[in-house]
Amino acid sequence: MVVRKFVSLPPAYVQKIQKIREELGVSSDSEVIRRAIDTYIDVYGLKVKEEGG
C-alpha cells in the first residue's frame, strides 16, 4: 500500500534532494527520502516497527 503525504521543504532541501537523485540515479524524490530514512535508522540503530507490510 502506498500513502501520499505532502510536505513543505525550504528550497535548499529541494535542491539537495535533486542532487542526491542525480548521484544515485533514481527517478523519484520519494526514493531518495526512503533511502535516507532507512540509512538513518541503520546508522542510529533505531527500532522502527513497520506496519501493514
Buried (B, 14 or more C-beta within 10 A) or exposed (E): EEEEEEEEEEEEEEEEBEEBBEEEEBEEBEEBBEEEEEEEEEEEEEEEEEEEE
